[in-house]
Amino acid sequence: MLLPTVPRTRLRSSDQPAIDTPFGPLAFTTTIENTSLPLQPDELFQLPGDRTLARWVTPRARVELLLTPYDPELDPEDGGPLIDCRAAVWRIDALAPLGSVQFLAGLPEGVAGGYDGGRRSLLSRWRTRRPG
């Protein structure tokens, strides 16, 4: 179990874990072999410090997703400060031999991105779509 001793508040597991962005929610999916886990976890917890922990339990594996604030050390001359940066950390406990495991983060519909420190590509796309 990820963070077994941290105090937690149980949330409705009918909520899908996601990170809110100015473009819409960044949603997460997990596929074990050819089976995608449900979008809604079996358990969902609010942790201290604006963190969320989602847990899925299958006969072959337990999967946890931690969504947490992240403060990367950046060179101030390379770019401006990041505001509300978030990280997603997956953990899997295999209860039986597994084939392939895939973890994905999906951008909201109509938003494209690419590697550029994870920030500039999305911002340039947003600026070209912004009204006014």
Buried (B, 14 or more C-beta within 10 A) or exposed (E): EBBEEEEBEEBEBEEBBBBEBEBEBBBBBBEBEEEEBEBBBBBBBEBEEEBBBBBBBBEBBBBBBBBBEEEEEBEEEEEEEBEEBBEBEBBBEEEEEEEEBEEEEEBEEEBEBEEEEEBEBBBEBEEEEEEE
